[in-house]
Amino acid sequence: MSTPAPPSPGASGTGQGPSAGGRKRGGGTAGDMVRSLLIIVALVAVVVFAVPRPQGRIEQPVDVAEAVSQARAGALAVAAPTVPEGWTPNIATFGPDPQEGLPTLSLGYVQPAGTYVGVRATRGATPSWTTTVTGRGEVPPDGATVEVDGDLWQRFVGTENAERTSLLLEQDGTTYVVTGTAPVEDLTDVAAQIVPPAA
């Protein structure tokens, strides 16, 4: 009777064949994963750079009339000013101010010369609110008031920016501030418009 031949290397049931084959398949799988990952990264990069995106910050629309309407609905007696052509509104909001949480109307205009005019109005103004909206303004030595349509507005000069002037009026529980680096004549013109006539 002939003696059976020993099983050949790599045949099923041997200790070496399957393990060697497993190492080959494992190495191939890892390589495939790396190649797939590189392909995915490349595709993502193509999508990111191919999709057009707007340049710079997206500017939100500025609606002065809407902000003033909201302020009036919130019991603020205030009117929207009519400003000269070329003044660009850059802020128009009504809501709690970040310092005191007081419901505040905030309007801002940039003039062609680069100077600006800002309007702030609220009820129940605190010293901290006033300090903030006037740029830490102080009463100047050459006069503390400016008359606008018969009303005396307090005048402040900013300590953070000496070119900034602020005019403040408290009337019937509402505090109005017109502030900016614009000429005082422009500030007083806006001040004359934002206080509604007495009923």
Secondary structure as GFF3:
##gff-version 3
##sequence-region A 1 199
A	DSSP	alpha_helix	17	50	.	.	.	ID=ss1
A	DSSP	alpha_helix	64	73	.	.	.	ID=ss2
A	DSSP	beta_strand	88	96	.	.	.	ID=ss3
A	DSSP	beta_strand	103	110	.	.	.	ID=ss4
A	DSSP	beta_strand	116	123	.	.	.	ID=ss5
A	DSSP	alpha_helix	127	133	.	.	.	ID=ss6
A	DSSP	beta_strand	145	148	.	.	.	ID=ss7
A	DSSP	beta_strand	151	157	.	.	.	ID=ss8
A	DSSP	beta_strand	165	171	.	.	.	ID=ss9
A	DSSP	beta_strand	174	180	.	.	.	ID=ss10
A	DSSP	alpha_helix	184	194	.	.	.	ID=ss11
###
